[in-house]
Amino acid sequence: MIEHQKIGDYFDGTATQWRDLYVRKDVYAYMYQQRRDVVLEFVDRLKPPTKTRVLEVGCGPGLTTVELARRGYSVDALDVAPAMIALTQRLASESGVSVRGLIGDVCRLPFSDYAFDLVIAVGVTEWVTDRHGAMDQRARVVCP
């Protein structure tokens, strides 16, 4: 298993590549674009009320985060890579929405119990060194 710091360093160094992936027109990029669209469709089908508090763990460059904020949700974005949080904050600002960005670890979420109505973590599990701890943390911060 790759250590936590190396994962953060990897995503810090490749942040703009991940952002650009969502505008490219190739098969690899299409997979990620479709994944984002499926997540947003799932949230839309849930029909959470405006101001629902959402946590996106592993927000990456913030494309899903910003779309959630555009829908009127109160969104916190967490990522292990400072460059990803910077891209998320920049995109939110350019899009005219407010997002709270935080550098952190899914295995040690810095939120109180039951702080969120919805927790989203897509493309995170394969990078986590303690999958059970990460699941426990997400379950801890989401409302029953």
Long-range contacts (C-beta under 8 A, 24 or more apart in sequence): 1-129, 2-127, 2-129, 3-129, 4-80, 4-105, 4-129, 7-80, 7-127, 8-80, 8-81, 8-82, 10-81, 11-60, 11-79, 11-80, 11-81, 11-83, 11-84, 12-81, 12-82, 12-83, 12-84, 13-83, 15-60, 15-61, 15-81, 15-83, 15-84, 15-86, 15-87, 16-61, 16-83, 16-87, 18-60, 18-61, 18-84, 19-60, 19-61, 19-63, 19-87, 19-91, 22-61, 22-63, 35-122, 35-123, 36-63, 36-64, 36-67, 36-122, 39-64, 39-120, 39-122, 40-64, 40-67, 40-68, 43-68, 43-71, 43-118, 43-120, 44-71, 46-118, 48-73, 48-117, 48-118, 52-117, 52-118, 53-115, 53-116, 53-117, 53-118, 54-116, 54-117, 54-118, 54-119, 54-120, 55-109, 55-111, 55-115, 55-116, 55-118, 55-119, 55-120, 55-141, 55-142, 56-119, 56-120, 56-121, 57-106, 57-109, 57-119, 57-120, 57-121, 57-124, 57-138, 58-106, 58-121, 58-122, 58-123, 58-124, 58-127, 59-84, 59-85, 59-88, 59-101, 60-84, 60-87, 60-88, 60-123, 61-87, 61-88, 61-91, 62-87, 62-88, 62-89, 62-90, 62-91, 62-92, 62-99, 62-101, 63-91, 64-120, 64-122, 65-91, 65-92, 65-99, 66-91, 66-92, 66-95, 66-97, 66-99, 68-120, 69-95, 69-97, 69-98, 69-99, 70-95, 70-97, 73-118, 75-99, 75-100, 76-100, 76-101, 76-102, 76-111, 76-116, 77-101, 77-102, 78-102, 78-103, 78-104, 78-106, 78-109, 79-103, 79-104, 80-104, 80-105, 80-106, 80-127, 106-134, 106-137, 106-138, 107-133, 107-134, 107-137, 108-137, 109-137, 109-138, 109-140, 109-141, 111-141, 112-141, 113-140, 113-141, 114-140, 114-141, 114-142, 114-143, 114-144, 115-141, 116-141, 116-142, 116-143, 117-142, 117-143, 118-142
